[in-house]
């Protein structure tokens, strides 16, 4: 299992030790229980626990994005330098790092795909009066996958075309969008992964 996103911030960007992680051990435990299960009923309790964690994380992400969108709509779009600073400080805050000492360029370089994705998402939400954050909360939470590109050895392979929003990012060459049909087909998925590995 990869570390939880906040821990990845701490380790990969700010050089801090991992914080107290209650989510990854729970996920690891659930996976072990699935592998040991003899029948589906054996993992219902783990499934309910994982669902609760997912819903809580999605709600938190949706609330954070909703607050940001409200501020954007009332105050107007931020200038590029202010937007970069706000983004970098929010990452530092999540990592438990002093946001007044954050190196904006370092954060933006490490999380460029996430920054580009989020900036595009905010711009779309700000100009659509009927934009419903709760209806898009899965998209908000899914964007967290881009955090893992802070580790230069990792790639993201997905069937979600929404990730094409990273097109103008410096990390776009490590975001691979394949068709869902391909990812469901063993041979196609295997070849796709082999092609990605060759690029690394």
C-alpha positions in Angstrom: 0.0 0.0 0.0 1.2 3.5 -0.8 1.2 6.0 2.1 -1.9 8.1 2.7 -1.8 11.4 0.7 -1.1 13.6 3.7 1.9 11.4 4.6 3.2 11.6 1.0 3.2 15.4 1.4 5.2 15.1 4.6 7.7 12.6 3.3 8.2 13.5 -0.4 7.8 17.3 -0.3 8.7 18.5 3.1 11.1 15.8 4.3 9.1 15.1 7.5 8.4 11.8 9.1 5.1 10.1 8.5 2.4 11.1 10.9 -0.1 8.9 12.7 -1.8 6.9 10.0 -5.0 5.1 10.9 -6.2 4.7 7.3 -3.4 2.7 5.7 -3.4 0.0 8.4 -7.1 -0.3 8.1 -6.8 -0.8 4.4 -4.0 -3.3 4.8 -6.1 -5.2 7.3 -9.1 -5.3 5.0 -7.0 -6.6 2.1 -5.6 -9.4 4.2 -9.1 -10.3 5.3 -10.3 -10.4 1.7 -7.4 -12.7 0.8 -8.2 -15.0 3.7 -12.0 -14.9 3.2 -13.8 -18.1 2.3 -17.1 -16.4 1.4 -18.3 -12.9 0.6 -20.1 -12.6 3.9 -16.7 -12.8 5.7 -15.7 -9.3 4.5 -19.0 -7.4 4.8 -17.9 -5.8 8.0 -14.5 -4.7 6.5 -16.4 -3.4 3.4 -18.7 -1.3 5.6 -15.7 0.1 7.5 -13.9 1.0 4.2 -17.0 2.6 2.8 -17.3 4.8 5.9 -13.7 5.9 5.5 -14.2 6.7 1.8 -17.4 8.6 2.4 -15.8 10.7 5.2 -12.8 11.5 2.9 -15.1 12.4 0.0 -17.2 14.7 2.2 -14.1 16.4 3.6 -12.7 17.0 0.1 -16.1 18.2 -1.2 -16.5 20.7 1.8 -12.9 22.0 1.2 -13.6 22.5 -2.5 -17.0 24.1 -1.9 -15.4 26.7 0.5 -12.7 27.4 -2.0 -15.2 27.8 -4.8 -17.4 30.2 -2.7 -14.4 32.3 -2.0 -13.3 32.3 -5.6 -16.8 33.4 -6.7 -17.1 36.2 -4.1 -13.6 37.6 -4.4 -12.9 36.9 -8.1 -10.2 34.8 -9.7 -6.8 35.0 -8.0 -3.7 36.1 -9.9 -1.3 33.4 -10.9 1.3 34.1 -8.2 -1.4 34.4 -5.5 -3.1 31.2 -6.7 0.3 29.3 -6.6 0.9 30.6 -3.1 -2.6 29.6 -1.8 -2.2 26.1 -3.3 1.3 25.6 -1.8 0.2 26.9 1.6 -2.8 24.5 1.6 -0.5 21.6 0.9 1.8 22.7 3.7 -1.1 23.0 6.1 -2.3 19.4 5.3 1.3 18.2 5.9 1.6 19.9 9.2 4.4 22.2 7.8 4.7 25.9 8.6 2.9 27.4 5.6 4.8 30.7 6.0 8.0 28.8 5.3 6.8 26.9 2.3 8.8 26.8 -0.9 6.1 27.5 -3.5 8.2 26.5 -6.5 9.1 23.1 -4.9 5.5 22.3 -4.1 4.3 23.3 -7.5 7.0 21.2 -9.2 6.2 18.2 -7.1 2.4 18.5 -7.5 2.2 20.2 -10.9 -0.5 17.8 -12.3 -2.7 18.3 -9.3 -2.2 22.0 -9.5 -3.2 22.2 -13.1 -6.1 19.8 -12.6 -7.5 21.7 -9.6 -7.1 25.1 -11.3 -9.0 23.9 -14.3 -11.7 22.4 -12.0 -12.1 25.7 -10.1 -12.4 27.7 -13.3 -15.1 25.4 -14.6 -17.0 25.4 -11.3 -16.7 29.2 -10.9 -18.4 30.0 -14.3 -21.2 27.4 -13.9 -23.9 28.8 -11.6 -25.6 25.5 -11.3 -22.3 23.6 -10.5 -23.1 21.2 -7.7 -20.0 20.2 -5.6 -21.7 17.2 -4.1 -22.5 15.7 -7.5 -18.8 16.0 -8.4 -17.4 14.8 -5.0 -16.0 11.6 -6.5 -14.1 13.7 -9.0 -12.7 15.9 -6.2 -11.6 12.9 -4.3 -10.2 11.1 -7.4 -7.9 14.1 -8.0 -6.0 13.1 -4.9 -4.5 10.3 -7.0 -2.4 12.9 -8.7 -0.6 13.6 -5.3 1.3 10.4 -5.8 3.1 11.9 -8.8 5.2 13.8 -6.2 7.2 10.5 -6.2 9.0 10.7 -9.6 9.0 6.9 -9.9 5.2 6.6 -9.9 2.8 6.7 -12.8 -1.0 6.9 -12.8 -2.9 4.6 -15.1 -6.7 5.2 -15.2 -9.8 4.8 -17.4 -11.2 8.1 -16.2 -11.0 10.6 -19.0 -11.4 13.5 -16.5 -7.7 13.1 -15.9 -7.0 14.6 -19.3 -7.2 17.9 -17.5 -3.5 17.4 -16.7 -2.6 17.9 -20.4 -0.7 21.2 -19.8 1.1 19.8 -16.7 4.8 19.1 -16.6 3.8 15.6 -15.2 1.3 14.8 -17.9 3.7 12.2 -19.4 3.1 10.1 -16.2 -0.7 10.3 -16.4 -1.9 7.5 -18.7 -5.6 7.4 -19.7 -6.6 4.1 -21.3 -10.1 3.0 -22.3 -12.1 1.0 -19.7 -12.4 -1.8 -22.2 -8.7 -2.1 -22.5 -8.2 -2.1 -18.8 -10.7 -4.9 -18.5 -9.0 -7.0 -21.2 -6.0 -8.9 -19.7 -3.8 -8.7 -22.8 -4.5 -5.1 -23.5 -4.0 -4.0 -19.9 -0.7 -6.0 -19.7 0.6 -4.4 -22.9 -0.4 -0.9 -21.7 1.5 -1.5 -18.4 4.5 -2.8 -20.3 4.5 0.3 -22.5 4.4 2.5 -19.4 7.3 0.7 -17.8 9.4 1.1 -21.0 8.9 4.9 -20.7 10.1 4.9 -17.1 
